[in-house]
Amino acid sequence: MGIAVSPIQIDSNASDFISKPRKMLIDGKWVNAASGKTFPTYNPATGEVLAQVAEGDRADIDLAVQAARRAFDSGPWSRLTPSERGKLVWKLADLLEEHIEEFATLETLDNGKPLTVARAADVPLAVDMFRYMAGWATKLEGTTIPISVPYTPGAQYHAYTLREPVGVVGQIIPWNFPLLMAAWKLGPALASGCTVVLKPAEQTPLSALRLGELIMEAGFPDGVVNVVPGYGETAGAALAAHDQVDKIAFTGSTEVGKLIVHAAAGNLKKVSLELGGKSPNVVFKDADLDTAIAGAASAIFFNHGQCCCAGSRLYVERPVFDQVVEGLSAKAKKINVGPGLDPTTHMGPLVSEEQLQRVCNYLEIGMAEGAKATSGGRKIGGKGYFVEPTVLVDTKDYMKVVQEEIFGPVVAAIPFDSPEELLPRANDTVYGLAAGIWTKDISKAHRLAASLRAGTVWINCYNIFDASLPFGGYKQSGWGREMGKDVLELYTQTKAVCARL
């Protein structure tokens, strides 16, 4: 399998943006790091440096947190009406929509994903998230409560609750969907009235920094949103541990999520986590197999397999196992792998050299343990971080490629004989983020969906996301939910007020 190459043109606005070193946003100003340091962000299609970015560390995080603290405690942000907050969030959505091509190009350059995907999915979904959350700004309501107090006979009370913003929020986002994850985090925080220090992934900081420019253009007060790029070990750790941060929201690996929890314990700040997955995708023999095969391919190969909810464990009922594996392998072999800006590309490179080595290492381990690749199985190309879409068979439940999150375009296909046998195997994982079911028997589908320990279960579809649909995990896949009205619980707190009449 070769790498697709076609004529490539880069959006001029995106080209201008990466042509100069990028600063960080603190208290409404674009500033260099206190240390003066910068770090490179790379084009994963070539391995070459895209841009130099200010390298934030503890000192910069502290400045950003203090700015967010002032904006929340005494700045104009806390005095805005809910309607005014909602209008600002909506205006940010409008500005982002006006710059779809630029943001799609930045995502492709920095992350490697196909431009066609970033243009059709990542940016429009981010726009939709901001608009959905803008509407919630005016609907964060409390309740009145008729209380009965036995030790004050005859007394009357007026009791009610208030939904209030949690305060200063630290948000740490991943590299697989940089812009969309920023929208998932910023949208509900801003609608709720919180202020934010956002730490984008060091591999993909560009779209978050450009979004910071739009935030200022939209008219958000200084300090409401601060964007501090830097490394997880320095900037991220400092943000998670900062004692003036009221809440930390993290999306990333389960391993790092556990470190976040420990760091947050100092002031017992609230924590929400959207972490890893090893999601089962189940194909029954009565499924529409053409649809199921296409769905299984999308479930694992979308975004190069760099999805926390990727359907990386494909369980297929034994009578149709060979047919499904053959169809999936054929689709994998037809995927054009190449630079994301190439219009013929279906799957781009992995995000970094580190991620490439991780995926290739898992492939070597899988082969050594006895797995066989019916398609793919190796790195391709001389430069860039490209790997073939891979289908593994002859896998066993104990193998690392079945148990551990690879975060690449690698699926383990596993036969099963009955739903009763399948269920404990599907649930035999430390993760519980998502699952898929393919069958024409809708009763069977719903029975299985009720028994799978996963935060999202897709039936006869996969990777369907909407701003109103909550997303999050069971077990070690995280705490709390992103999107939908459920996410507002993460950024608000309830105050009870009781007055004697």
C-alpha positions as CSV (number, residue, x, y, z in Angstrom):
1,M,0.0,0.0,0.0
2,G,1.5,3.3,-1.1
3,I,0.8,6.9,0.0
4,A,-1.6,8.9,-2.0
5,V,-0.2,12.1,-3.5
6,S,-2.2,14.8,-5.4
7,P,-1.7,18.5,-5.9
8,I,-2.1,20.3,-2.5
9,Q,-3.1,23.9,-1.8
10,I,-3.1,25.4,1.6
11,D,-5.7,27.9,2.8
12,S,-4.0,31.3,2.8
13,N,-5.3,32.3,6.3
14,A,-4.0,29.1,7.8
15,S,-0.7,29.6,6.0
16,D,-0.4,33.1,7.4
17,F,-1.2,31.9,10.9
18,I,1.6,29.3,11.0
19,S,4.1,31.6,9.4
20,K,5.0,33.4,12.7
21,P,5.7,32.2,16.2
22,R,2.5,31.9,18.2
23,K,2.1,33.5,21.6
24,M,-0.3,32.5,24.5
25,L,-3.4,34.3,25.6
26,I,-3.5,35.5,29.2
27,D,-5.8,38.2,30.5
28,G,-6.8,39.3,27.0
29,K,-3.3,39.8,25.8
30,W,-1.0,37.7,23.5
31,V,2.2,37.2,25.4
32,N,5.4,35.2,25.3
33,A,6.1,32.6,27.9
34,A,7.6,34.0,31.1
35,S,10.7,31.8,30.4
36,G,10.9,33.0,26.8
37,K,10.9,29.4,25.7
38,T,9.1,28.1,22.6
39,F,8.4,24.5,21.4
40,P,7.8,23.2,17.9
41,T,4.6,21.7,16.6
42,Y,5.0,19.3,13.7
43,N,3.3,18.3,10.5
44,P,2.6,14.6,11.0
45,A,2.5,14.1,7.2
46,T,6.1,15.1,6.8
47,G,7.7,15.2,10.3
48,E,8.7,18.8,9.6
49,V,8.1,21.8,12.0
50,L,4.9,23.7,11.3
51,A,5.4,26.5,13.8
52,Q,7.0,27.6,17.0
53,V,4.7,28.0,20.0
54,A,5.2,29.7,23.3
55,E,6.0,27.1,25.9
56,G,3.9,27.7,29.0
57,D,4.9,26.3,32.4
58,R,4.1,26.9,36.1
59,A,4.7,30.7,36.0
60,D,2.4,31.2,33.0
61,I,-0.3,28.9,34.4
62,D,-0.3,31.0,37.6
63,L,-0.7,34.2,35.7
64,A,-3.5,32.7,33.7
65,V,-5.3,31.4,36.7
66,Q,-5.0,34.7,38.5
67,A,-6.5,36.4,35.4
68,A,-9.4,33.9,35.4
69,R,-9.8,34.4,39.1
70,R,-10.2,38.2,38.7
71,A,-12.5,37.8,35.8
72,F,-14.8,35.5,37.8
73,D,-14.6,37.2,41.2
74,S,-14.7,40.9,40.3
75,G,-14.6,41.3,36.5
76,P,-17.5,42.2,34.2
77,W,-18.1,38.5,33.3
78,S,-19.9,37.8,36.6
79,R,-22.1,40.8,36.1
80,L,-23.3,39.8,32.6
81,T,-26.8,38.5,32.3
82,P,-27.3,34.9,31.2
83,S,-28.7,36.3,27.9
84,E,-25.6,38.3,27.3
85,R,-23.4,35.3,28.0
86,G,-25.4,33.2,25.6
87,K,-25.1,35.9,22.9
88,L,-21.3,35.9,23.2
89,V,-21.1,32.1,22.9
90,W,-23.4,32.3,19.9
91,K,-21.2,35.0,18.3
92,L,-18.2,32.8,18.8
93,A,-20.0,30.1,16.9
94,D,-20.8,32.5,14.0
95,L,-17.1,33.6,13.8
96,L,-15.9,30.0,13.8
97,E,-18.4,29.2,11.0
98,E,-17.0,32.0,9.0
99,H,-13.6,30.5,9.2
100,I,-14.4,26.8,8.5
101,E,-11.7,26.4,5.8
102,E,-9.0,28.0,7.9
103,F,-9.7,25.9,11.0
104,A,-10.1,22.7,8.9
105,T,-6.7,23.4,7.4
106,L,-5.1,24.1,10.7
107,E,-6.5,20.8,12.1
108,T,-5.2,18.9,9.1
109,L,-1.8,20.4,9.2
110,D,-1.3,20.0,13.0
111,N,-3.2,16.7,13.5
112,G,-2.9,15.0,10.1
113,K,-6.6,14.1,9.6
114,P,-8.0,14.5,6.1
115,L,-9.1,18.0,5.2
116,T,-12.4,16.6,3.9
117,V,-13.2,15.2,7.4
118,A,-12.1,18.3,9.3
119,R,-14.2,20.4,7.0
120,A,-17.3,18.2,7.2
121,A,-17.2,17.0,10.8
122,D,-14.7,18.6,13.2
123,V,-15.4,22.3,12.6
124,P,-19.2,22.1,12.0
125,L,-19.6,20.0,15.1
126,A,-17.6,22.6,17.1
127,V,-19.9,25.3,15.7
128,D,-23.0,23.3,16.7
129,M,-21.6,22.7,20.2
130,F,-21.2,26.4,20.9
131,R,-24.7,27.2,19.6
132,Y,-26.3,24.4,21.6
133,M,-24.6,25.5,24.7
134,A,-25.4,29.2,24.1
135,G,-29.0,28.3,24.4
136,W,-28.5,26.7,27.9
137,A,-27.1,30.0,29.3
138,T,-30.6,31.2,30.0
139,K,-32.0,27.9,31.3
140,L,-29.8,27.1,34.3
141,E,-32.7,27.2,36.8
142,G,-33.2,26.4,40.4
143,T,-36.3,25.1,42.1
144,T,-38.5,26.0,45.0
145,I,-38.9,23.4,47.7
146,P,-41.8,23.0,50.1
147,I,-40.1,22.0,53.3
148,S,-41.5,20.6,56.6
149,V,-39.4,21.1,59.7
150,P,-40.8,19.1,62.7
151,Y,-38.7,20.9,65.3
152,T,-40.2,24.4,64.4
153,P,-44.0,23.8,64.6
154,G,-46.0,26.4,62.9
155,A,-43.1,28.1,61.2
156,Q,-43.2,28.8,57.5
157,Y,-40.2,29.0,55.2
158,H,-39.4,30.0,51.6
159,A,-36.8,27.5,50.4
160,Y,-35.2,27.4,47.0
161,T,-32.1,26.4,45.1
162,L,-29.7,28.3,42.8
163,R,-27.6,26.9,40.0
164,E,-24.3,28.8,40.2
165,P,-21.1,28.5,38.1
166,V,-18.4,26.4,39.8
167,G,-15.8,29.1,39.3
168,V,-12.3,29.0,37.7
169,V,-12.0,25.9,35.5
170,G,-8.8,24.3,34.2
171,Q,-9.3,22.4,31.0
172,I,-6.8,20.0,29.4
173,I,-7.7,18.8,25.9
174,P,-6.2,16.0,23.7
175,W,-4.7,16.0,20.3
176,N,-7.1,13.7,18.4
177,F,-9.9,16.3,17.9
178,P,-8.2,19.5,19.0
179,L,-10.8,22.1,18.0
180,L,-13.8,19.9,18.8
181,M,-12.5,19.0,22.2
182,A,-12.0,22.7,22.9
183,A,-15.6,23.4,22.0
184,W,-16.8,20.4,24.1
185,K,-15.0,22.0,27.1
186,L,-15.4,25.7,26.5
187,G,-19.1,25.7,25.5
188,P,-20.6,24.5,28.7
189,A,-18.1,26.3,30.9
190,L,-18.8,29.7,29.3
191,A,-22.6,29.1,29.2
192,S,-22.5,28.3,32.9
193,G,-20.6,31.5,33.7
194,C,-17.2,30.0,34.6
195,T,-13.9,31.4,33.5
196,V,-11.3,29.1,31.9
197,V,-7.6,28.3,31.6
198,L,-7.3,26.0,28.5
199,K,-4.2,23.9,28.0
200,P,-4.2,22.4,24.5
201,A,-2.2,19.3,23.7
202,E,1.4,20.1,22.9
203,Q,1.1,18.1,19.7
204,T,-1.8,20.2,18.4
205,P,-2.0,23.7,19.9
206,L,-2.7,25.7,16.7
207,S,-6.5,25.6,16.5
208,A,-7.0,26.4,20.1
209,L,-4.7,29.5,19.8
210,R,-6.6,30.6,16.7
211,L,-9.9,30.1,18.6
212,G,-8.5,32.3,21.3
213,E,-8.3,35.1,18.7
214,L,-11.9,34.6,17.8
215,I,-12.9,34.6,21.5
216,M,-11.3,38.1,21.8
217,E,-12.9,39.2,18.6
218,A,-16.3,38.1,19.8
219,G,-16.0,40.4,22.8
220,F,-15.4,38.2,25.8
221,P,-14.0,40.2,28.7
222,D,-10.3,39.9,29.4
223,G,-9.4,36.9,31.5
224,V,-12.5,34.9,30.8
225,V,-10.7,32.5,28.5
226,N,-6.9,32.0,28.7
227,V,-5.0,29.7,26.4
228,V,-1.7,28.4,27.6
229,P,0.1,25.9,25.4
230,G,2.8,23.7,26.9
231,Y,3.8,20.2,28.0
232,G,1.6,18.1,30.1
233,E,4.4,17.4,32.7
234,T,4.8,21.1,33.3
235,A,1.9,23.3,32.2
236,G,-0.7,20.6,32.6
237,A,0.5,19.4,36.0
238,A,0.6,23.0,37.3
239,L,-2.9,23.6,36.2
240,A,-4.3,20.4,37.7
241,A,-2.6,21.2,41.1
242,H,-3.3,24.9,41.2
243,D,-5.1,25.8,44.5
244,Q,-7.0,28.7,42.9
245,V,-8.6,26.4,40.3
246,D,-12.1,25.2,41.4
247,K,-12.4,22.4,38.8
248,I,-10.3,20.5,36.4
249,A,-11.7,18.9,33.2
250,F,-9.4,16.5,31.3
251,T,-9.7,14.4,28.2
252,G,-7.0,12.0,27.4
253,S,-5.5,8.7,28.5
254,T,-6.6,6.8,31.6
255,E,-3.0,6.8,32.8
256,V,-2.7,10.5,32.8
257,G,-6.3,10.9,34.1
258,K,-5.1,9.1,37.3
259,L,-2.3,11.6,37.7
260,I,-4.8,14.4,37.3
261,V,-6.9,13.1,40.1
262,H,-3.8,12.9,42.4
263,A,-2.8,16.4,41.5
264,A,-6.3,17.8,42.1
265,A,-6.5,16.4,45.6
266,G,-4.6,19.3,47.2
267,N,-7.6,21.6,47.3
268,L,-10.2,18.9,46.5
269,K,-11.1,20.6,43.3
270,K,-13.9,19.1,41.3
271,V,-12.7,16.7,38.6
272,S,-14.3,15.4,35.4
273,L,-12.5,12.9,33.1
274,E,-13.1,11.6,29.6
275,L,-10.6,8.8,29.2
276,G,-9.6,5.7,27.2
277,G,-11.6,2.9,25.7
278,K,-11.4,-0.6,24.2
279,S,-14.8,-0.7,22.8
280,P,-16.6,-3.9,21.7
281,N,-18.3,-3.7,18.3
282,V,-20.7,-6.7,17.9
283,V,-21.9,-8.1,14.6
284,F,-24.7,-10.7,14.7
285,K,-25.3,-13.2,11.9
286,D,-28.7,-11.6,11.2
287,A,-27.2,-8.1,10.6
288,D,-27.3,-6.4,7.3
289,L,-23.7,-7.5,6.7
290,D,-22.9,-4.9,4.0
291,T,-23.9,-2.1,6.4
292,A,-22.2,-3.8,9.4
293,I,-18.9,-4.3,7.5
294,A,-18.9,-0.6,6.4
295,G,-19.8,0.4,10.0
296,A,-17.0,-1.7,11.5
297,A,-14.5,-0.1,9.1
298,S,-15.7,3.4,10.1
299,A,-15.7,2.4,13.8
300,I,-11.9,1.6,13.8
301,F,-10.4,3.5,10.9
302,F,-12.1,6.9,11.3
303,N,-9.6,9.5,12.5
304,H,-6.9,6.9,11.9
305,G,-8.2,4.9,14.9
306,Q,-7.2,7.7,17.2
307,C,-10.6,7.8,18.9
308,C,-11.2,6.9,22.5
309,C,-14.4,5.2,21.5
310,A,-13.0,3.3,18.5
311,G,-14.5,-0.1,17.9
312,S,-11.2,-1.9,18.3
313,R,-12.6,-5.2,19.5
314,L,-14.8,-6.6,16.7
315,Y,-16.9,-9.6,17.9
316,V,-18.5,-11.4,15.0
317,E,-21.0,-14.3,15.3
318,R,-19.1,-17.4,14.1
319,P,-21.3,-18.3,11.0
320,V,-20.5,-15.0,9.4
321,F,-17.0,-14.4,10.9
322,D,-15.1,-15.2,7.7
323,Q,-17.4,-13.1,5.5
324,V,-17.1,-10.1,7.8
325,V,-13.4,-10.3,8.1
326,E,-13.0,-10.7,4.4
327,G,-15.2,-7.7,3.7
328,L,-13.5,-5.6,6.4
329,S,-10.0,-6.5,5.1
330,A,-11.0,-5.6,1.6
331,K,-12.2,-2.2,2.7
332,A,-9.0,-1.7,4.7
333,K,-6.9,-2.4,1.6
334,K,-8.8,0.2,-0.4
335,I,-8.2,3.0,2.0
336,N,-5.9,5.7,0.5
337,V,-3.4,6.6,3.1
338,G,-1.7,10.0,2.6
339,P,-1.3,13.6,3.6
340,G,-4.5,15.1,5.0
341,L,-4.5,18.0,2.6
342,D,-4.6,15.6,-0.4
343,P,-8.2,15.4,-1.6
344,T,-7.8,11.7,-2.4
345,T,-6.7,10.8,1.1
346,H,-9.1,8.6,3.2
347,M,-6.8,8.2,6.2
348,G,-3.9,10.5,7.2
349,P,-0.9,9.9,9.4
350,L,-0.8,9.3,13.1
351,V,-0.3,12.4,15.1
352,S,3.4,12.0,16.1
353,E,6.5,9.9,16.0
354,E,5.7,8.7,19.5
355,Q,2.2,7.6,18.5
356,L,3.6,5.8,15.4
357,Q,6.1,3.9,17.6
358,R,3.3,3.0,20.0
359,V,1.1,1.5,17.3
360,C,3.9,-0.3,15.6
361,N,5.0,-1.7,18.9
362,Y,1.6,-3.1,19.6
363,L,1.6,-4.7,16.1
364,E,4.9,-6.4,16.8
365,I,3.6,-7.6,20.2
366,G,0.4,-8.9,18.6
367,M,2.3,-10.9,15.9
368,A,4.6,-12.3,18.5
369,E,1.6,-13.5,20.6
370,G,0.2,-15.3,17.6
371,A,-2.1,-12.8,15.9
372,K,-2.2,-12.6,12.1
373,A,-2.9,-9.6,9.9
374,T,-5.4,-10.2,7.1
375,S,-4.7,-6.6,6.0
376,G,-2.1,-4.0,6.9
377,G,0.2,-4.6,9.9
378,R,3.1,-2.2,9.2
379,K,4.4,1.3,8.8
380,I,4.4,2.8,5.3
381,G,6.3,5.6,3.7
382,G,9.7,7.0,4.2
383,K,8.7,10.2,6.0
384,G,5.7,11.1,8.1
385,Y,3.8,8.9,10.6
386,F,1.8,6.6,8.4
387,V,0.7,3.1,9.3
388,E,-1.5,0.7,7.3
389,P,-5.1,0.1,8.4
390,T,-4.9,-3.3,10.1
391,V,-7.2,-6.2,10.7
392,L,-6.0,-8.9,13.1
393,V,-7.4,-12.4,13.5
394,D,-6.3,-15.4,15.6
395,T,-6.4,-13.2,18.6
396,K,-7.1,-14.4,22.2
397,D,-8.8,-12.5,24.9
398,Y,-5.6,-12.3,27.0
399,M,-3.5,-10.7,24.3
400,K,-2.4,-7.1,24.7
401,V,-3.9,-6.1,21.4
402,V,-7.3,-7.2,22.7
403,Q,-6.9,-5.9,26.3
404,E,-5.0,-2.6,25.9
405,E,-5.9,0.6,24.1
406,I,-3.7,1.0,20.9
407,F,-5.2,4.2,19.7
408,G,-4.5,3.5,16.1
409,P,-6.1,1.9,13.0
410,V,-5.9,-1.7,14.4
411,V,-8.9,-3.9,15.0
412,A,-8.9,-7.4,16.6
413,A,-11.6,-9.5,15.0
414,I,-12.9,-12.2,17.4
415,P,-15.6,-14.9,16.7
416,F,-18.4,-15.7,19.2
417,D,-21.1,-18.3,19.4
418,S,-24.0,-16.9,21.5
419,P,-25.0,-13.7,23.2
420,E,-24.7,-15.4,26.5
421,E,-21.0,-16.2,25.8
422,L,-20.4,-12.8,24.2
423,L,-21.6,-10.5,27.1
424,P,-18.9,-11.3,29.7
425,R,-16.2,-11.2,27.1
426,A,-17.4,-7.8,25.8
427,N,-17.5,-6.5,29.3
428,D,-14.1,-8.0,30.2
429,T,-12.2,-4.7,30.1
430,V,-11.1,-2.0,32.5
431,Y,-12.8,0.5,30.1
432,G,-16.4,1.3,29.5
433,L,-16.7,4.1,27.0
434,A,-18.7,2.9,24.1
435,A,-20.0,-0.2,22.2
436,G,-21.7,-1.1,18.9
437,I,-24.3,-3.6,18.0
438,W,-25.3,-4.7,14.5
439,T,-28.5,-6.8,14.1
440,K,-32.0,-6.8,12.6
441,D,-33.4,-8.1,15.9
442,I,-34.1,-4.8,17.7
443,S,-35.3,-6.6,20.9
444,K,-32.0,-8.5,21.0
445,A,-30.1,-5.2,20.4
446,H,-31.8,-3.4,23.3
447,R,-31.3,-6.3,25.7
448,L,-27.6,-6.4,24.9
449,A,-27.4,-2.6,25.1
450,A,-28.8,-2.7,28.6
451,S,-26.2,-5.2,29.7
452,L,-23.1,-3.7,28.2
453,R,-21.2,-1.6,30.7
454,A,-20.5,1.4,28.4
455,G,-21.5,5.0,28.5
456,T,-22.7,5.0,24.8
457,V,-24.1,2.1,22.8
458,W,-24.7,2.5,19.1
459,I,-27.2,0.2,17.4
460,N,-26.7,-0.3,13.6
461,C,-24.5,2.8,13.5
462,Y,-21.3,4.0,15.0
463,N,-19.5,7.3,15.8
464,I,-22.8,9.3,15.9
465,F,-22.3,12.4,17.9
466,D,-24.6,15.4,18.6
467,A,-24.3,18.3,21.0
468,S,-27.4,17.2,22.8
469,L,-26.3,13.5,23.2
470,P,-24.3,12.9,26.4
471,F,-20.9,11.2,26.1
472,G,-18.7,9.6,28.7
473,G,-17.6,6.4,30.3
474,Y,-18.1,3.7,32.9
475,K,-15.2,2.2,34.9
476,Q,-11.8,3.6,34.0
477,S,-13.2,5.4,31.0
478,G,-13.9,8.4,33.2
479,W,-16.1,10.5,35.4
480,G,-19.0,12.7,34.2
481,R,-20.4,13.3,30.8
482,E,-19.6,15.7,28.0
483,M,-22.3,17.3,25.9
484,G,-26.1,17.4,26.4
485,K,-27.6,18.9,29.5
486,D,-25.7,16.4,31.6
487,V,-22.4,18.3,31.1
488,L,-23.9,21.3,32.8
489,E,-23.7,19.4,36.1
490,L,-19.9,19.5,35.7
491,Y,-19.7,23.3,35.6
492,T,-22.4,24.3,38.1
493,Q,-23.1,23.8,41.7
494,T,-26.3,23.9,43.7
495,K,-26.9,26.4,46.5
496,A,-29.8,26.0,48.9
497,V,-31.4,29.1,50.3
498,C,-33.9,28.9,53.2
499,A,-35.7,32.0,54.6
500,R,-38.2,32.0,57.5
501,L,-41.3,33.9,56.7
